[in-house]
């Protein structure tokens, strides 16, 4: 009986493999999008690695690397979590009370910094957009799931985490100890500039900031401002909904954005006239740390010809993400729908490019001697006279120039989190419709 059963299992497995191979052969001629040919290539490469590689490989690690590489190639914010990692993720995802102030994504297989929240440990340590995190608490981030990296960076208040960082200006890895603390997002700042220009600085776009921005606009108008500069540089914390609401403050009609996916029906977000608070001219400042809701707002204002964009190309992050559980208890977290600008460009794929490109350096100064937070540079406000992007925006208004190819050399290696000095914190003094869900 056992022999017959074993024979049946072997025969069935052989037939199954034959059918799979047949499907792979037929798939080559049937459709270029058929997965069978690609699976057969992967199987052959895996077989060659196992038989030809200089030493016996860890097939589990090879497979994990292949899965993470696949996800990163289509979505830098995607993650594959094994069953244990996914259990930890579910347990702590909403319960982490403190972190170090980083917005991260995957790049070249490692964890890359998208944005640094001002006033946090990461900001005080001089970390900046584009820096790479090589290891977290001694664990290499190569092929580490993004969601798991976020989990490791978070924790209880008054605890610390050690990161090994590759900085933009210093290729040698630096070990830095960051203290976890509850994140307090900075408020909206505003200031009247010469020539009746009102500057509104939005370093974060978390919940409630849209009301602050509306109040700042109304306050500056009462002070005599006739045109605005909306600074969305290094703003990577806003949700798409917040970006839509922000754009609606300056738009009284037209399409703001739409979201759509393979199995997600298109949903349009149109401007509501009652939510707009001004019709005065607007210039929007962006850089490579502008992400999420902030770049969605920038795209909407630019495509509707409502604002001129000045600065750098944004990061590219605006999508709906979902955790999809697997049979073994693992999970894949990936984008199931993307937000598109009114012109039909997926923001996550194309980012947002200003009409007037001006370089903006967010790289902190070299800190060869700094081995921890105690010796790290502190946040230092950026001086207006050295801010190339802000200078170009003021020039755009004061001289009436519309040259879209004008370049302003970058003369300031500004520290991350640096902002225009002399700004005043504005408290909301007028009700504004909440962001539409």
C-alpha positions in Angstrom: 0.0 0.0 0.0 2.8 2.4 0.9 4.6 1.6 -2.3 1.5 2.3 -4.4 0.9 5.5 -2.5 4.5 6.7 -3.0 4.3 5.8 -6.7 1.1 7.8 -7.0 2.7 10.9 -5.3 5.7 10.7 -7.5 3.6 10.2 -10.7 1.3 13.0 -9.8 4.2 15.4 -9.1 5.9 14.4 -12.4 2.7 15.1 -14.3 2.2 18.4 -12.5 5.7 19.5 -13.4 5.1 18.5 -17.0 1.9 20.5 -17.1 3.8 23.6 -15.7 6.6 23.2 -18.2 4.1 22.8 -21.0 2.3 25.9 -19.8 5.6 27.8 -19.8 6.3 26.7 -23.4 2.8 27.6 -24.6 3.0 30.9 -22.6 6.0 32.0 -24.7 3.8 32.1 -27.8 0.5 33.0 -26.2 1.2 36.3 -24.5 4.2 38.3 -23.5 2.5 39.1 -20.2 1.9 35.5 -19.3 3.7 34.7 -16.0 4.8 31.2 -16.9 7.8 32.1 -19.1 9.1 34.5 -16.4 8.6 31.8 -13.7 10.6 29.3 -15.8 13.4 31.8 -16.2 13.5 32.3 -12.4 13.5 28.6 -11.8 16.4 28.1 -14.2 18.4 30.9 -12.7 17.8 29.5 -9.2 18.9 26.1 -10.4 22.1 27.5 -11.9 22.8 29.4 -8.7 22.4 26.3 -6.6 24.5 24.1 -8.9 27.2 26.6 -10.2 27.7 29.2 -7.5 31.1 29.2 -5.8 29.5 28.0 -2.5 26.2 26.5 -1.4 23.8 29.4 -1.3 21.1 30.1 1.2 18.1 29.5 -1.0 15.8 31.1 1.5 17.8 34.4 1.4 18.1 34.2 -2.3 14.3 33.9 -2.7 13.7 36.7 -0.2 16.1 39.0 -2.1 14.3 38.1 -5.3 10.9 38.9 -3.8 12.1 42.2 -2.4 13.8 43.1 -5.6 10.6 42.4 -7.6 8.6 44.6 -5.3 11.1 47.5 -5.3 11.2 47.4 -9.1 7.5 48.3 -9.3 6.9 50.1 -6.0 9.6 51.7 -3.8 7.1 51.8 -0.9 6.1 48.1 -1.1 7.1 45.4 1.5 7.1 41.7 1.9 6.8 40.6 5.5 7.3 37.0 6.6 4.8 35.5 9.0 6.8 36.6 12.1 7.4 40.1 10.8 3.8 40.5 9.8 2.7 39.5 13.3 5.0 42.2 14.8 3.7 44.7 12.2 0.1 44.1 13.2 1.0 44.3 16.9 3.0 47.5 16.7 2.0 49.4 13.6 -0.6 51.6 15.3 0.9 51.3 18.8 4.3 52.9 18.4 4.3 56.1 20.5 7.6 57.5 19.4 10.1 57.5 16.5 13.1 59.4 15.2 11.4 61.6 12.6 12.1 59.9 9.3 10.0 59.3 6.2 11.6 56.5 4.3 11.3 54.4 1.0 13.4 51.7 -0.7 16.1 52.6 -3.2 18.8 50.4 -4.7 17.8 47.7 -2.2 18.4 49.8 0.8 16.3 52.2 2.9 16.4 55.7 1.7 15.4 58.9 3.5 12.6 60.8 1.7 12.0 63.5 4.3 13.2 64.5 7.8 10.7 66.1 10.2 12.0 69.3 11.7 12.7 69.2 15.4 13.2 65.5 15.6 16.3 63.4 16.5 16.9 62.7 12.8 16.8 66.5 12.0 19.2 67.3 14.8 21.6 64.7 13.6 21.8 66.4 10.2 20.1 63.6 8.2 18.6 64.7 4.9 16.7 63.6 1.8 18.7 61.2 -0.2 20.8 59.8 2.6 20.8 56.0 2.8 20.4 53.9 5.9 22.8 51.0 5.7 21.8 49.3 8.9 19.4 49.6 11.9 20.6 48.3 15.2 23.3 46.4 13.4 20.9 44.7 11.0 21.6 45.4 7.4 18.7 47.1 5.5 19.7 45.4 2.2 16.5 43.6 1.2 14.9 44.6 4.5 11.1 45.1 4.1 10.3 48.8 4.3 7.5 48.2 6.7 9.8 46.3 9.0 12.4 49.1 8.8 9.7 51.5 10.0 8.9 49.1 12.8 12.5 49.1 14.0 12.9 52.9 13.9 9.8 53.3 16.1 9.4 52.3 19.7 8.8 53.6 23.2 9.7 57.2 24.2 13.1 57.7 25.7 14.6 54.7 24.0 17.2 54.9 21.3 18.1 53.2 18.0 21.5 53.1 16.2 21.6 53.6 12.5 24.5 53.4 10.0 24.1 56.1 7.4 25.6 56.8 4.0 25.4 60.5 3.6 25.2 62.4 0.3 28.5 64.2 0.9 30.3 61.4 2.8 30.3 57.9 1.3 31.8 56.4 4.5 29.1 54.8 6.8 28.5 56.7 10.0 27.0 55.2 13.1 24.5 57.6 14.7 22.4 57.0 17.8 18.9 58.6 17.6 16.6 59.0 20.5 13.0 58.1 20.0 10.4 60.7 21.1 6.8 61.6 20.3 6.8 63.5 17.0 5.4 67.0 17.2 4.9 68.4 13.7 5.9 72.0 13.3 3.1 74.5 12.7 2.5 76.6 9.6 4.6 79.7 9.5 3.9 83.0 7.6 5.6 86.3 6.9 4.9 89.4 4.8 7.7 90.1 2.3 8.4 93.2 0.3 6.3 93.9 -2.8 3.2 92.8 -1.0 4.3 89.1 -1.1 3.0 86.8 1.6 5.2 83.8 2.4 3.5 80.6 3.8 5.9 77.9 5.0 4.4 74.5 5.4 7.1 72.1 6.8 4.5 69.3 7.5 1.0 68.5 6.2 -0.4 66.4 9.0 -4.0 66.5 10.1 -5.2 70.0 10.9 -2.5 71.9 8.9 -4.9 72.8 6.1 -6.9 75.0 8.5 -3.7 76.7 9.6 -2.8 77.4 6.0 -6.2 78.9 5.3 -5.9 81.1 8.4 -2.4 82.2 7.3 -3.6 83.2 3.9 -6.5 85.2 5.3 -4.2 86.8 7.9 -1.6 87.9 5.2 -4.4 89.3 3.0 -5.6 91.4 5.8 -2.0 92.6 6.2 -1.9 93.7 2.6 -0.4 90.7 0.7 -1.4 90.6 -2.9 0.4 87.5 -4.0 1.7 84.4 -2.2 4.6 82.0 -2.0 3.6 78.6 -0.7 6.7 76.7 0.5 6.2 72.9 0.3 9.9 72.0 0.4 10.9 69.0 2.5 7.3 68.2 3.2 6.7 64.4 3.0 4.2 63.8 5.8 0.9 64.7 4.3 -1.8 62.2 3.2 -3.3 62.5 -0.3 -6.6 63.7 1.3 -4.7 66.6 2.9 -3.0 67.5 -0.4 -6.4 67.6 -2.1 -7.8 69.9 0.6 -4.7 72.1 0.4 -5.1 72.5 -3.4 -8.8 73.3 -2.9 -7.9 76.4 -0.8 -6.5 78.0 -4.0 -8.9 76.3 -6.5 -12.6 77.1 -6.8 -13.2 74.8 -9.8 -11.6 72.0 -11.8 -10.2 68.6 -11.3 -7.7 68.4 -8.4 -6.7 64.7 -8.8 -8.1 61.2 -9.4 -7.2 57.8 -8.0 -7.3 54.6 -10.0 -6.0 51.0 -9.9 -6.3 47.7 -11.6 -9.2 46.7 -9.4 -9.9 50.2 -8.0 -12.5 52.1 -10.0 -11.5 55.7 -10.9 -12.5 58.3 -8.3 -12.3 62.0 -9.2 -11.6 64.8 -6.7 -13.0 68.1 -7.9 -12.5 71.5 -6.4 -15.4 72.8 -4.3 -15.9 76.5 -4.7 -16.9 77.0 -1.0 -13.5 75.7 0.2 -11.4 78.2 -1.7 -10.1 81.1 0.4 -8.2 83.2 -2.2 -7.9 84.0 -5.9 -4.6 85.9 -5.6 -1.5 84.7 -7.5 0.5 81.8 -6.0 4.0 80.4 -6.5 4.7 77.0 -5.0 8.2 75.9 -3.9 9.2 72.2 -4.1 12.3 70.1 -3.8 13.2 66.4 -3.8 11.8 66.1 -0.2 8.3 67.2 -1.3 6.2 64.0 -1.2 2.7 62.6 -0.7 0.0 65.2 -0.2 2.3 68.2 -0.8 3.3 67.1 -4.2 -0.3 66.1 -5.1 -1.3 69.7 -4.2 1.6 71.1 -6.3 0.6 69.0 -9.3 -3.0 70.1 -9.1 -2.2 73.8 -8.9 0.3 73.6 -11.7 -2.0 71.6 -14.1 -4.9 74.0 -13.4 -2.6 76.9 -14.3 -3.3 78.3 -10.8 0.3 78.4 -9.6 3.9 78.5 -11.0 6.1 75.8 -9.6 9.7 76.8 -8.7 12.5 74.5 -7.4 13.3 70.8 -7.8 11.5 67.7 -9.0 9.5 66.2 -6.1 10.1 62.7 -4.7 7.1 60.7 -6.2 4.8 59.2 -3.6 1.0 59.3 -3.9 -0.8 56.0 -3.7 -3.3 53.9 -1.7 -1.5 50.9 -0.1 -3.0 47.7 1.2 -1.7 44.7 3.1 -2.5 41.4 1.3 -2.1 38.3 3.4 -0.7 35.1 2.0 -1.6 31.5 2.9 1.4 31.0 5.1 0.7 34.1 7.3 3.1 36.4 5.4 1.9 39.6 3.7 2.7 41.9 0.8 2.1 45.6 1.4 1.8 47.4 -2.0 0.1 50.1 -3.8 -3.3 49.0 -5.1 -4.2 52.4 -6.6 -2.3 55.5 -7.7 -3.1 59.2 -7.6 -3.0 61.0 -10.9 -2.6 64.7 -11.6 -5.3 66.4 -13.7 -3.1 65.9 -16.8 -3.2 62.2 -16.2 0.3 61.5 -14.9 0.7 59.1 -12.0 2.5 61.1 -9.4 4.3 58.0 -7.9 5.8 57.2 -11.3 6.5 60.7 -12.6 6.8 62.9 -9.6 6.2 66.6 -10.2 8.6 68.8 -12.2 8.5 72.6 -11.7 8.4 74.8 -14.7 11.3 76.8 -13.3 14.0 74.5 -12.1 16.3 75.7 -9.4 18.8 73.6 -7.4 18.2 73.3 -3.6 20.7 71.6 -1.4 19.3 69.9 1.7 22.5 68.0 2.4 23.8 68.7 5.9 27.5 69.6 6.4 30.1 66.9 6.5 30.3 65.5 10.1 33.2 63.1 10.0 33.8 63.3 13.7 30.2 62.9 14.7 29.5 59.4 16.0 26.2 60.1 17.9 23.5 62.5 18.5 25.3 64.3 21.3 27.8 65.7 18.8 25.5 66.1 15.8 24.7 69.5 14.3 21.5 71.2 15.5 18.8 72.7 13.3 19.9 76.1 12.0 17.5 78.4 10.1 18.3 79.0 6.5 19.1 82.6 5.7 16.8 84.2 3.1 19.6 85.8 1.2 21.2 82.4 0.7 18.0 80.6 -0.3 18.2 80.2 -4.1 14.7 78.9 -4.6 13.1 81.6 -2.5 15.1 84.3 -4.2 14.0 83.0 -7.6 10.3 83.1 -6.4 10.6 86.7 -5.2 12.4 87.6 -8.4 9.6 86.0 -10.4 7.1 88.4 -8.7 9.2 91.5 -8.4 10.5 91.5 -11.9 7.5 89.9 -13.6 9.8 87.3 -15.2 8.3 84.2 -16.7 11.4 82.6 -18.1 10.8 78.9 -17.5 14.4 77.9 -18.2 16.1 80.3 -15.9 18.6 78.7 -13.5 19.9 80.1 -10.2 23.1 78.5 -8.9 22.9 76.8 -5.6 25.0 78.9 -3.2 24.0 77.4 0.1 24.5 73.9 1.5 21.6 74.3 3.8 21.0 72.1 6.8 18.0 69.9 6.7 14.9 71.4 8.2 16.3 74.9 7.5 13.6 77.5 6.9 13.2 81.2 6.3 13.9 83.2 9.5 11.5 85.7 11.1 8.4 83.7 10.3 5.4 84.0 12.6 3.2 81.1 13.8 -0.4 81.6 12.8 -3.3 80.3 14.9 -6.4 79.5 12.9 -8.9 82.3 13.3 -11.5 81.3 10.7 -13.4 78.1 10.1 -12.4 76.2 7.0 -14.2 73.1 5.6 -12.4 69.9 6.7 -10.6 67.8 4.1 -13.0 65.8 2.0 -12.7 62.0 2.5 
